[in-house]
């Protein structure tokens, strides 16, 4: 088994480079959001190109369930801030959005993007998603976009989510999961960790972890192939799944 700290450092290094690439003038990276039909034009129109270029999700967590005016939203793995900025439009001036990311370069990029957008109801915190430092029972909704798959201890992530959510709070997750176990050599490849594959859990295991952490209801909203065209047969079992859970 690969050491937890090695995985964390590998992921941090990968997304540090992604942040740097998104910040470069005249870069060629489009970002997931600009290529995905899950984001409407209205949602990303006017956002900094750097925020869009840094998007590396597998869905749109703000489209899984409804956010309400005045709610407090936390983004687990906020990256360049795109999902935070989309959520901020929905919760309005009376609401609050907190983005949590463990990568310094992503944190810096998100704050630069925040200044460009000019939003007042968004803040970013440099922390790991299994230890956010956010007050217990203080959050209405947690969103997360293809980030929990990167965490080596997903049980700890879900326990942290339950800790900070209010009773009846929701979690909107877009993430990568499996229909069958991956070959051992695929899981052992560190590059597959940063590509959101090696860390993927079987879908049933993922749901059970959420239930064991304290979510009273976990609903699969959609389940589709992670990649439309695959070179390896094992990739057919890799899925992009949207989940709505309630504490």
Steps between C-alpha positions, in 0.01 A plus 500: 500500500631846411573722799232763569748787519658404167156516336426839655831645380456355150152650472618833640785512247270417209244767585769753574612459139140524381458829686820636351389396153161665541671823603735517203425762236367360175486143627318241291313321782122540472400337828221251566225758550535655155467157335222355713128539437445476877593868529266750340637799315341728758685329784850552364449814292711781638719278718878537463654276236746384765214360711355316203839370384572359847172305512569126502171349609275219380167677547334811638418459871287815498263329254443191718269662756358842569689761696294765677545869564690564822652153536857424603679280247839332527690370198725200575794547262420844361792529256490824306160581649259442211238303696523748789430791265203317347362421848550860613263621228229266630526556877516876452639776720351351815667166432859390545729271300822353640746327269745253656811385314834358618712633214664839556504585129129422462422703811694795358336462159153488656563820695629673187186389317285621790652847465420499127141387557453748785282273714463574871334179614782258412811414700772239448682299763824302467424164661440134427141391449517246784602772746348830390501688829142613430265525799284195572132511396547826310455407132187449290654340191831343402587480132790306352612440143727203427713556812401240760631235259845653556482464879679194641270492807146549375345386828667798668368734230142384552532522879620858461208575268251370756672694778470840332152450349191610687226245561322457166801641315574368154801388302515534120777279361630450148767231522662199336395151615533141381269223389775239551842483661789637296808290412774520765752658262255782420448581868876490566570761230531838673403682181164326518447654843534852365282407202211418737508127429719305745329653802149422381282282724237248400171689486338286772802547728487876446134516599560276803781728618264796484231312691750384763619859545147611587312591182139390537422492130733458201349520151669434165385777267692389190754237399684514167836398351793710622637501146296443185786331313740265678820323401498247784211266583528576872411863431144389417443448872605856587194720546419867550233506769288778651379448855260696722530414869319629809633499856 
